[in-house]
Amino acid sequence: MKFHLDEKIWLIASFGVIIGMMLFTGYQTFVLGMGPPSGMETIDPQKVDVTAPFDEPGVYEIGENEYEVVMTLQLFSFTPNNIEIPAGSTVHFTMTSKDVTHGIQVAGTNINAMVMPGHIQRITQKFDETGEYLVLCNEYCGTGHQFMATTITVK
Amino acid sequence: METTLKQSWRDNAYRALGISPEDAKLSKTYLLVSFTTLLIGGLLGLLQGLNRAGLLELPTWLNYYQVLTAHGILLILVFTSFFTIGYFYAVHSHTLGGLLPKVRKLAWIGFNLKIVGLVLAVIPILMNEASVMFTFYPPLAAHPVFYFGLVFFVIGIWMCAFGSFIQVANWRKENKGQHVPILSYFATGVFVLLFFSSIFVAIEVFMIIPWALGWVETINVMLARTLFWAFGHTLVNIWYLSAVSAWYVVVPKVIGGRRFSDTLTRVVIILLVVLNIPGGFHHQIIDPGIHESVKFLHVFMSLAIGFPSLMTAYAMFAVFEKTARKKGGRGIFRWFSKLPWGDVRFLAPMVAMIAFIPGGAGGIAQSTNQLNQVAHNTLWVVGHFHLTLGTSVALTFFGISYWLVPYLSKRVLTPAINKLGIYQTIFWSAGMVFMAGAMHWVGLLGSPRRTSYTTYFDNATALSWDPYLMFLAVGGTLLTIGILIQVYAVIHLMFFAPKGETEFPIADVEDIATPTPYWTERWGMIIVIMLLVIGMGYVIPVVDMIINAPPGSPPFRPW
């Protein structure tokens, strides 16, 4: 198989793009800690209500401008809902599902994670701008899926 | 000696007389089912587009999620698989000297099994007992009959895969030391992938059936999802590989040129076969239960699948330029005018290839971890696969139909139908620009996929998406017109066009081509390498999912 010069250039550039994406992704993941949500802890999906911390879902202040939201997702709601936090806070979400596979997405942020029964999912976001953020379920979960939403208000 | 003579006589007879009536009937039946499915699935798509734009409220007896489940299964599984099998069996008949009787029989058994499977799967969907989408993620549990249908469908596909393997093996035995004709080589790649990837979904379905029947109480949700994507991702790439076969082999002939290097073509097929299955992980980038380092490894495994497509991009434009310059084309871009834009057999696959430029680029972006987090499960993804599957694959299949159907029915493509095909291509392209374009954009803003029309209690953010969603209805309407034209053209070419001989367009290699190395024929070796790559991708995370599994989930029917 003989390659022309311009074909060689094209293929090397193609390979370069792939490697470039790899290096950039790797740098973001392992140096900047921006890797995708990958919670590794597990839980009995039928005993969420009696398992800490999900026996008491809510918003907890854990430091200066730092909050933990312990959240359960279930057909077709988020608990807690209508969350309020001050501007400039960093929020750590700890989530699990009480029934089927859900997804949490907060429009206008990079919060986007699958929340599955049996698994504890974690994601962190800093909210600088004030306003009302729409939180929605982005994995089809049943007949009321289009009503599974709430808000985060940053004041 | 005698068998060789007999073989070559049979080959020549087939070339001279065209396809035998039995072989033609098989492929025609497959294509007829395929385009009927396109019609039904497409109309269901229109309902969704109108609903998403807020223009149409669907009745409770046919709700959005039923329609979406049917649309997905009909178009991503049925339309495509029936077309691909009909096409590649016609290929085998043409290039390998007619189908062996036992192969034809296998293909008919496969046909019947798939139809039975389809009916079994569709009935519970219509009864609102299986609104689980094409992905049927547990713990959503459909009526057990839905899963029985899938089993029949998969076994039907296996029959066709075995038929193809037997046909090719027989040809190789009678033509020792020769290369399998290129289109049959593509078919082998396609059926190898279909067979091995559907093993994963078969295992998943056999996990689900006893659970859906209530014989076991819980299921490993994560494992089921991972097995699904090993299949689901590969499936769409199989349809893509089928379309690519026409790009490499048919399109050069239609424009009056030669095909690009035979060796490179076969290497591209081998790479797509070897690398494909672990790509399923890029559907699980933001899942829990998979370690960050495994996800990072999979960025490479997924992006690597893009490499053969970048090879293809070069090859195609090299063929176009060479052919156009031979016809007197000049300038850096002016030679494009020498290509036969008025020939639907060229125009449709050409637009399909052009659509793959943004489609492929979007694919590389969204399978990169942090970028995936922005686009995952938004309408962006839906826009992406309507560009790749809905345009690159579908439009290539449409382009093929304008010569394959008259070839099978021993009729000809009239200038009138050719012109209709040009309009079809224009409607399709315009529809996808509006629909897929708007989906990409509103997806980045956060609008989710697989969600019926909603304002989320009049939320301001959700309301701001509405103007974009209107384009889903506009695009969907144009696409529906495209589907009606396409189905009319297929019916006309199959039953009503004037009688005559239509050529099966297969381009030759260049006169000075270097011979292709024979290792490309060693499918045993290729499959072993493929299994090793699958092992690299899957063994660690899947073992982890089984050993560190949480207590399982009971079935849910939240619809």
Interface residues (C-beta under 8 A of the other chain):
Chain A: M1 K2 E7 W10 L11 S14 F15 V17 I18 M21 M22 F24 T25 G26 Q28 T29 F30 M34 G35 P36 P37 S38 G39 M40 T42 I43 D44 P45 Q46 L75 F76 D99 V100 T101 G103 Q105 V106 A107 G108 N110 N112 A113 M114 V115 M116 P117 G118 H119 I120 Q121 E132 Y133 L134 L136 C137 N138 E139 Y140 C141 G142 T143 G144 H145 Q146 F147 A149 T151
Chain B: N63 Y65 S131 M133 Y137 P139 L140 V221 M222 R225 S261 T263 L264 V267 Q284 I285 I286 D287 P288 G289 I290 H291 E292 K295 F296 V299 F300 L303 A304 G306 F307 L310 M311 Y314 A318 I364 T368 N369 Q370 N372 Q373 V374 H376 N377 T378 L445 G446 P448 R449 R450 T451 S452 Y453 T454 Y456 F457 N459 A460 T461 A462 T514 N548 A549 P550 P551 G552 S553 P554 F556 P558 W559
